[in-house]
Amino acid sequence: MASIPVDPPHAGNFDAAAWLTAWTEGGGIYFLAGGNLHLCRARPLDPAATANLSRLKSRMHRAGGGPAIAELLTRHRNGDVM
């Protein structure tokens, strides 16, 4: 599981909605608790699915996408995004 602070500025070109879709379709689980985005993996996953989630997580970290994902989830929670 990764815990990602939502305070740092995020990259404007990161597509949080597409990333969340790919993450969940690949067996990933996420939740926003307080000021942290938590990422984990469903168990058991085959090696290919595990490698795919690792690539997705690395891409998100490199792009600084944690805050964008947290912002999207907060907006969903508040009813601002459908």
C-alpha positions as a Markdown table, in Angstrom:
| # | Residue | x | y | z |
|---|---|---|---|---|
| 1 | Met | 0.0 | 0.0 | 0.0 |
| 2 | Ala | 1.2 | 3.5 | -0.7 |
| 3 | Ser | 0.2 | 6.6 | 1.1 |
| 4 | Ile | 0.5 | 9.8 | -1.0 |
| 5 | Pro | 0.2 | 13.3 | 0.5 |
| 6 | Val | -2.2 | 15.4 | -1.4 |
| 7 | Asp | -0.6 | 18.8 | -0.7 |
| 8 | Pro | 2.2 | 19.0 | -3.3 |
| 9 | Pro | 1.2 | 20.6 | -6.6 |
| 10 | His | 0.4 | 18.1 | -9.4 |
| 11 | Ala | 1.2 | 18.0 | -13.1 |
| 12 | Gly | -1.5 | 19.6 | -15.2 |
| 13 | Asn | -1.3 | 16.9 | -17.9 |
| 14 | Phe | -2.0 | 13.9 | -15.7 |
| 15 | Asp | -5.4 | 12.3 | -16.4 |
| 16 | Ala | -6.6 | 11.2 | -13.0 |
| 17 | Ala | -9.9 | 9.7 | -14.2 |
| 18 | Ala | -8.2 | 7.6 | -16.8 |
| 19 | Trp | -5.5 | 6.5 | -14.3 |
| 20 | Leu | -8.2 | 5.5 | -11.7 |
| 21 | Thr | -10.0 | 3.5 | -14.4 |
| 22 | Ala | -6.8 | 1.7 | -15.4 |
| 23 | Trp | -5.9 | 1.1 | -11.7 |
| 24 | Thr | -9.2 | -0.5 | -10.7 |
| 25 | Glu | -9.6 | -2.5 | -13.9 |
| 26 | Gly | -6.1 | -3.9 | -13.3 |
| 27 | Gly | -7.0 | -5.1 | -9.7 |
| 28 | Gly | -6.0 | -2.0 | -7.8 |
| 29 | Ile | -7.9 | -0.5 | -4.9 |
| 30 | Tyr | -7.8 | 3.1 | -3.8 |
| 31 | Phe | -9.3 | 5.3 | -1.1 |
| 32 | Leu | -9.0 | 8.8 | 0.2 |
| 33 | Ala | -8.7 | 9.2 | 3.9 |
| 34 | Gly | -8.2 | 12.6 | 5.4 |
| 35 | Gly | -5.4 | 14.1 | 3.4 |
| 36 | Asn | -3.9 | 10.9 | 2.0 |
| 37 | Leu | -4.6 | 8.8 | -1.0 |
| 38 | His | -4.0 | 5.1 | -0.3 |
| 39 | Leu | -3.3 | 2.6 | -3.1 |
| 40 | Cys | -3.3 | -1.1 | -2.6 |
| 41 | Arg | -3.7 | -4.2 | -4.7 |
| 42 | Ala | -6.4 | -6.9 | -4.6 |
| 43 | Arg | -5.1 | -10.3 | -3.7 |
| 44 | Pro | -4.3 | -12.6 | -5.3 |
| 45 | Leu | -3.0 | -11.1 | -8.6 |
| 46 | Asp | -1.1 | -12.9 | -11.3 |
| 47 | Pro | 2.4 | -11.6 | -12.1 |
| 48 | Ala | 1.3 | -9.7 | -15.2 |
| 49 | Ala | -1.4 | -7.8 | -13.3 |
| 50 | Thr | 1.0 | -7.0 | -10.5 |
| 51 | Ala | 3.6 | -5.7 | -13.0 |
| 52 | Asn | 0.9 | -3.6 | -14.7 |
| 53 | Leu | -0.1 | -2.0 | -11.4 |
| 54 | Ser | 3.5 | -1.3 | -10.6 |
| 55 | Arg | 3.9 | 0.5 | -13.9 |
| 56 | Leu | 0.7 | 2.5 | -13.3 |
| 57 | Lys | 1.9 | 3.5 | -9.8 |
| 58 | Ser | 5.4 | 4.5 | -11.2 |
| 59 | Arg | 3.7 | 6.6 | -13.9 |
| 60 | Met | 1.5 | 8.3 | -11.4 |
| 61 | His | 4.5 | 9.1 | -9.1 |
| 62 | Arg | 6.6 | 10.4 | -12.0 |
| 63 | Ala | 3.8 | 12.7 | -13.1 |
| 64 | Gly | 3.0 | 13.9 | -9.6 |
| 65 | Gly | -0.5 | 12.6 | -10.1 |
| 66 | Gly | -1.4 | 11.9 | -6.4 |
| 67 | Pro | -2.9 | 15.3 | -5.8 |
| 68 | Ala | -4.9 | 15.2 | -9.0 |
| 69 | Ile | -6.4 | 11.8 | -8.1 |
| 70 | Ala | -7.2 | 13.1 | -4.6 |
| 71 | Glu | -8.8 | 16.2 | -6.0 |
| 72 | Leu | -10.9 | 14.2 | -8.4 |
| 73 | Leu | -12.1 | 11.8 | -5.6 |
| 74 | Thr | -12.9 | 14.8 | -3.3 |
| 75 | Arg | -14.9 | 16.4 | -6.1 |
| 76 | His | -16.8 | 13.1 | -6.6 |
| 77 | Arg | -17.5 | 12.8 | -2.9 |
| 78 | Asn | -18.8 | 16.4 | -2.9 |
| 79 | Gly | -21.0 | 15.8 | -5.9 |
| 80 | Asp | -19.0 | 18.2 | -8.2 |
| 81 | Val | -18.2 | 15.5 | -10.8 |
| 82 | Met | -20.4 | 12.8 | -12.2 |
